[in-house]
Amino acid sequence: MNVEHILQQLHPNSQTINLDFRGVDDFSQIYPHLLKFAKLRKLNLQGNKLQTLIDNMQDLQIEELDIINNPFQDINELCKQLKSLPKLQKLNINKELEAQVQKLLPGIRYVNQKEFQTIKQRDLQNFAIQFDFVRGLYQGQQDLQLQTKFDEHVKTILKDLGARQAKENNRYQCRGNVLRAKYGLQELSFIQVIEYISSHDDRVAKILKLIHDEHAQIFKEFCLLVEEFEQQDYEVQFKQTIQKLETKINQYQEEMVEQNHTIEVLQQENSKYLELIIKHSKSDNRVVGVQRQDAEILKERNNTSDILQQSQIQIPHKIIPIIQLKETINEIYESKIKSDIRNYESQQPKETMEQHLYTYLHHKYGLKSMIVEQASSIIQSIKKYSDNDSEVSVFGKILRNECDEEFRIVLIQVKQTICELLKMFLKQKNPFKSTSEIKELVLHKIQNNLNLDEAFEIVQYMYNSEDSTQLRQQLQSKADQKRHIQFSVFLDLVLGFQLFTHDKFLKSFNKAFKSVDKERTGILNEQQLRVLLAKVCDEQDLQRLLKLLDPYHNNQITYSQIVSVLSQDGKNLNILQKI
């Protein structure tokens, strides 16, 4: 698609136009098209073949321009062309051209997203007017010499400032460099006044020279004081960083001691099993096969589950930290997805999440004692955190066959929607910030607090009037006196509300399912499924659903499968709602 065609497709009120890597080699061809966008503020021309722009761009009202990775031939000519953009404030350009741009374009505020601080054009004009007054004292004498001295002095000061700013990242130090440059400009006027007075009254000139030197010394000492203060500030930050690192090291050491203990237990268990394997390897009973292996895993998993259910009090367990628990839950989800794919390809029935928990632990640990201990720890940790964390609560409900497995995808989508809405709202409030700056703002919000109004905007956009009103009340109760709410608290409230509405939606179905699933396995056979659906669908619908739920006639259909299929389209959803 050519560039002219892209521009024709855009809305006339577009504020941002992205033409990166489009092979543009002649800016004059697209310039007339750009003028049609009266509200254009940001233009991206990165990665094209531009060697120059055009001399007069005063009708283009852009504030931000990206021209990185273009083969510009003459930086002086380019800067002259960029000067014609009346509102240009932010410029992204190749790193090696930064210093020259800062020197030639002092009016630019940001270069490569770094605030560029220099002497403003207005200050230079005021200094020139001031020096004209000083030059007037000489009444035309040495006029050309003074003008040359003025031009050389300004050029030297600006060149030195540009070199300093190009090396400096600290914004306070950058401001200090600008103040030094302004002081340096004033030096010329001061010295010329002293020189003029010395030709008329040497005594007055000496007094002025003394005042000048004292003034210069005070300014120098002040600059040194500021630098020393900044250095002390860095030292404080360095000490704080060291303290944080030491705290983390202590935490890791504690975890290492715990892991070493686990390794010792595993080594002892492995030693016992190794002896057992060697013993059995000497016998003639060496039947090996995938089906037998799977049967043994299934048998051990069921035995482990029975042990856990019958003697929970006697099983040693520890509460897992919530971050580690969530990581484990995500690993189990990923493992379950792969297991479902394998079972489908081999025409085997799907596992429930409870069944797969023990399959997962068996593959990870292999030792029955470890499986029982880990399963107990996971279950007890879920009980502890469920009331305060919606994602943990969802996994617990999936284990108990009270929520379908696919609902976690809904929660992921809700989280993504919240982040996208936050990004959109921040972009609307800060239209002139770059994409990277907006990302930093979003990240800062996510790691800290939301303004209550921002939280209200998000829920109002996502939910209907009744639901958003209910959520707003909950959010208000969690906000502090400054009308701020922690993002993590906000997120959990929204996810919790989503889970609450889903629970209401499945309430009748769950009751009906449990009445059929007497053994609480989360699995129905064909006969049980017929009982569940008897009152809400005819034989034709039942056969259609059986083909979807049990295509390979395994006679094992999980709770999640049923909810997932019945939620797929309008007809099936109607059946689910009738149950």
N, C-alpha and C positions, 0 to 999 in steps of 0.2 A: 504494500500500500504506500503510494507516494505521499510526501509531506503535505502538499496542497490539499489532497483528498482528506487526510487526517484532520486538517484545520477546518475544512468545510463541514465535517461531521460534528464538530464541537459546538456547545451552546455559546451564543454570543456573550453571555455574562460570565463565562469561565474566568476564574481568577488564577488558575494554574494550568500551564501547558507543558507537556512533557514530550520532547522531540529527541530524546537521547538515542544514540547509535542508529540514526536514520540515514547516514550517508550524506548529510547536508554539506555541500561545498560552496554554496553561494548564498550568503545571507540576504543580499539585495532582492532575491527572488521571493523569499518568504516574508520580508519586512512589510509589504503592503497588506498581506493577509493578517499579520499580527495586529495591525492598526485597527482592524474591525472589532477587536476585543477590548472594549473601553475599560473594563474592570480588571484586565490582566495585571497581576502583581508579581507572579513568579514564573520564570521561563527557564527550562532545562534544555541545554544544547550540548550536554556532555557526550564525548565519544564520537564526534562528527569529523568532517574534513575541512573545517573552516580555517582559512589562512588570514582572514581579515573580516571586519564587520563593515559598517558604512559610516561615513563621517558625521552625519546629522541624524540622531535618533531622539530628538527632543519631544516628539509626539508620542513616544512609547513610555508609558507610566509605570514600568516595572520597578519593583523594589528589591527583587532578588534574582540573580542571574548565575547559572552554572555553566561554565565553558571549559571544564576540565577535559584533558585529553583531546585537544584540537591543535593542529600544527600551525599555530600563529607564527608569522614570519618576523614581525617587527613589534616588539613590546611597547615602544614609544608611540607608534601609530595606534596600537590597540588602546592604550590608556587615553589617548586623545579622543578616540571614538567613544570610549566608555564615559568620558566626562560629559558627553552630550546627553546622557540619560539623566534627567533632572531629579528623579526620586530614588536612584540606585543607592541602596544601603548595605546589601549583602552580596558578596562576590565569591564564587568558588572557582579557583584557577589552579594550574599546576604548581606544586610545592616549590619548584625551583624559581618560579617567577614572583613569589610572595614579596620578597624584599623590594624588588623594583616597583611592584604595584603599590606598596605602602608608601614608597617615595613619591611616585608620580600621581597617585590618587589619594591625597590626604583626606578627602571628604568621605571616603568609604568607611562605614562603621564596623563591618565584619568582613574579614578575609578568611576563607576556608573555615567558617563557623567559629572563628576565634576573634574576639572583639579587638579591633584595631584602634588603638588610641594614639592620636597624633595632634599636632597643632592645627586648629581649625583655620579655614581660609579667612574668616572674619578677624581672628587674632593676628594673622600675618598682615592683613590690610591695616589694622590699627597700629601695628608696629611700624609699617612703612610710613604712615602719616606722621607718627611721632618722630621718626628719623628725619623726615622732611623738615620738621620744625628745628631740629638740631642742626641740620645742614644749612638752614636759613641764617643761623648765627654767623656763618662764614661769609655771608653776603656775596655769593657767587664764586668765591675763591675755592680752589680745590674741588669744584663741583663734580667734575668727571671722576676724579680720584675717589671722592666719598661715595659716589654712586656705585663704582666698581667694588669698593670695599664692602658696601652694604650687600650687593648681590652675592659676592663670594662668601660673606659671613652667613647669610641665610641658607645658601646651598650647603655649606659645611655642617651647620647645625642640623638641618633636615636629613642629610645623609647619615650623620652619626646617630640621630634618633631612629631612623629606619633600621639601621644595623642592630641597634640595641633591642628594638621591639621584635625583630625577627628571631632573636635568640631567647626571648623572655616569654614564659608561659604564665607567670604570676600576674594577675590583673592589677594588684596594688603596686607591684614593681613597675608595671607599664605606666601607671599614672605618675609614679615618681619620675620616670624617664621623661614624660611630657613636661612636668614642672621644671626639671633641670634644663630642658631645651628652651622653655620660655625665659627662664632666668638667663640662659646663654644669649638669647636674642637681645635682652635688655642691656647686657654688658656693653655692646657696641655703642649704644646711645650714651651710657654713663661715661665710658672712656673718652668719647669725642667731646662731651661737655667739659670734662676735666681738662682735656687737652686745649680746648678753646679758652677756658678761664685762665690756664697757666700762662698764656701769651699776654694776658692783661693784668692779672694779679696773682703772683706766685704763691702768696700766703693763703689766699682763699682756696687755690687749687690744691695745696697740701692738705688743708682741712677736709676738703671733699674727698681726696684720695684716702685719707685715714678712715672717713666714714664708709667709703666704698669697701675698703679691705675688711673692716669689722663686719659689715653687712654680709660680705661674701663668706667670711669665716662662720658666722652664725648659720647661714644657709647650709654650708657644708656639714657642720656638726649636726644640724637637724636631720639631714639626709642619712648620715651615719647612724643616728638614733633610730630612725625608722627601719633601716636595714637590720639593726641589731634586734629590734622588737620582733620583726618578721622571723628572724632566725630563731629567737626564743620560742615563738609560736610554733615553728616547725619542730623544735625539740620536744615541746609538750605533746604535739600530735604523734611524734615518733615514740615517746614513752607510752602513750595510750595504746598505740598499735602493738608495742612489745607486750604490754599487759594482756591484751586480747589474745595474742599468740600464745603466751604462757598458759592462759586459761584453757585454750584449745588443746595444747600439748598435754596438760593434766587430764583432760577428758579422754584424749586418745590413749593415754597410758592406762587409765582405768578400764577402758574398753579392751585394751590389749591383754590385761590380766584376766579379764573375763573370757576372752577368746582362747587364751592359752589353756584355761581350765576346761573349756569345751573340747579343745583339741585332745587333751589328755583322756577325757572320757571316751571320745571317738576312737582313739588309738587302742584303748583297752577293749572296747567293743569289737573293733576290727580284728584284734589279735584272737579273740574267742572265735569269731566267725571264720578266720583263716584256718584255725585248727580244725574246725568242723568241716570246712571245704576239703582240706587235705585228707581227713578221715574218710569222707564220702567218696573222694576221687579214687580210693583204692578198691572200692567195691565195684561190682559189675552193673549196678543200677545207675546208668548214665543217660537217661532219657532227656533229651534237650529239644525244646521246640517253642516257637513263639506262642502257640495257643496255651501250652502248659504254663509258660512264664506269665502270661497275662492272667491266667486263672489263679496262680499263686498270689499275684499282686492284688487281685480282686478279693481273694479270701483273706489275705493279711489286712487289706484296707477295711473290710467289714469287721474283722476281729478287733482291729484297732478302734474302730468307731464304737463297737459294743463296749469295749473296755472303758473308753472315755465316758460313755453315757452312764455306765453302771457304777463307776467308782471315781467320780470327779473329785471328791474330797481328798482321796489318798494320793492323787497324782500330783507330783511336784510341778509347779509352774511359776513363771515370773511374768509380771506385767511388762509388755514391750513398750518402749517409748513410741509416742504417736507417729512421729516421722518415720521410724523404722517399720511400724505397723502398716502405714499407708504404702510404703515401698513394697512390703510383702504382699499386700492386697493387690497392687498393680501387677506384680509378678504372677500372682495366681490368675488374675484376669487374662493376661497374655498367654499363659500356659493353657487356660481353658479354651481360648479361641483356637489355638493350634490343635488341641485335642479334639475339638468339635470337627475341624476340617479332616483330621485323620479318620475319625469315626465315620464321617459321611463318605469319604472315599473308599473305606473298607466295608461300607454298608452295615456298620455296627450302630447300636443305639447310643444316643448322647448320654453323658453323665449329668447328674444334678451338680450344683456348685458344691454341696456338702460332700458328695462322692469324690469330686475332683480335688477337693482340699486334701484328702488322704492320698490320692494318686500323686499329687504334686509333692507332698511331704515324703512319700515313699521314694520317688525318684531323686529327691534332694538329699535325704538322709539315709534311707535304706534300712536303718535299725529301728526295730519296733519300739524300743524304749524312747529313742529320740523322737520318733513320729508322735507317740502319745504325749510326750512332754511339750513338743512344739505346738501340736494341735490344741492342747489345753491352754497354753499361753496365749495363742491367737484368740481363742474363744473368750477367755477371761478378759483379755485386753479390749475386745470388741464390746463386751458388756460395760466395761469402765468408760469407754470414750463415746459410746453411741449417743448419749444424751447431749453431748456438746459438739459433736462433729457429724454433719449430715452424710458425708461420704462413707465414714465408718458405719453409720447407722444403716445405710443402703446395703452395704456388703453383708451386715448381720441379717437383714431381712431377706436377702437373696439366699443365704445359707438356710434360713428357716422356711423357705418357699412362701414368703409373703410378698415378694416383689420380683418382677422379671429381671433377668440379667441385662436386657437391652436398655433398661432405665438408666444405667450408668452412662450410656451414650448421651442420653438427654441431659444429664448433669454436666457432662463435658461441653455440650453445645451451649448450655446456659452460661457457663463460665466464659466461653469464647465470646458469646454475645455481649456479656457485661464488659469485657475488655475492649471490644470493638466500639461499643456505644461510648465508653469513657474516652476512647481515642477520638471519636467523632465530635463529642461535646468539647473536648479540650482544643481540638482543631478549630472549631467555630469560635471559641473564645480567644484563641491566639492565631489569627489567620496569617500572620507574617512569620511565624516560627517554622523552621525547616522540619522535615520528616524525622530526622534524628533527634531534634529538640523535643518534638511531640512525644517520641518514644521514651525519652528520658523523663518527661513529665508523667507519662502513664506509669512507668516503672516506679517512680517516686511515690505516686498515689497508691499503687498496689502494695508497696512495702511499708507504707505508713497509714495515713488517714484520708478519708473522703470528706469534703464539705457536705453537710446534710442536704443542701440543695442539689448537689451533684447526684447523691444517692436517690433523691426523690425523682429527678429527671430520668434516671435509668429505669426505675421500677414503673414509672408512669408510661414509659415507652414500651416496656415489655408486657405489661399486664393490662387487663380491662379496669374500668373505674373502680369496681367493687374490690377486686383483688389488690390493686395498687393502694387504695385507701387503707386496707387492712395491714399491708406491708409498711406503709408510711408510719402508722401508729407504732408498730414494733420497732422500726428504725429510730423513731423519736425517743423511745424509752431507753435505747442503748447509747444515744449521743451524749457527749459531755457538755459542759456549760458553754463552750465555744462553738457548739453546733458541729462538732467533728465526730466521726465514727470510724473506728479502725476498719480497714478494708477487709481484713480476715473475718471480722464480726459481721460486716455487711454481707459478704459472700455467703457465709454460713446461714444467715437469716434467709437469704433468697433461696439457697439450695434446700433449706429446711422447709420453706413454704412450698417449693416444687414437690418435695417428697410428701408433704401433708396432703396436697391436692391429689397426688397419685394414689396415696393410701385410700382416700375417700372413693376414688374411681374404682379401685379393686376390692373394696370392702365386701360387697355382696358376692363377688366371684370367689374370693378367698374363703368365705364361709361355706359356700357350696362345695368347693374343692376339698376342704378338710372333712366335710361330711362323707365324701366318697373315699378319700385317702385315709382310711382308718389307721394304717400303720405309720402314717406321717413320714413316708419315704420321699414324697415329692414326685412320685412316678405312678402313672395310671396305665392299666392295660386297656385293650379295646372295649371290654365289657364295662369297665369302670367309666371310661370316656362316654359310652352310650348312656349310662345312668346320669352323668353330669349334664349332658346336652339333651336329654330326652324331652324335656318340656319346652325347649326353645328352638329346635330345628328338626326338620323331617329327615327321612332316610337318605334322600338325594343329597342334602347339605352335609349330612353325616359322612357319607362316602367321599364326598369332595374334600372334607376336612381331614379324613383319615389318610388320603393320598398325600396331603401336604404334611401331616404330622408324623406319619409312619410309612414312608414310601417303600421300605424294604421289609415290612411286616415283622418287625422285631417284637411287637406287642409290649413295647416300653416307651411311654411318652411322658416327658418331664413337664413340670409346672410351667417353666419358662417357655418351652416350645408352644404350649397351648396359648399362653398370654400373648406371645409374639405373633403367632398366626392370626389369632382373633383380633389383633390390633392393626392388621395390615391394611384393610380397606373398609369401605362403608358397610358392606354386607356382613362381613365377619365381625366388625365392631358392633353392629346392631345385635348380633348374637351374644357377644360378651356383655353388653349392657342389659340384656334381658335376663341373664342368669341371676 
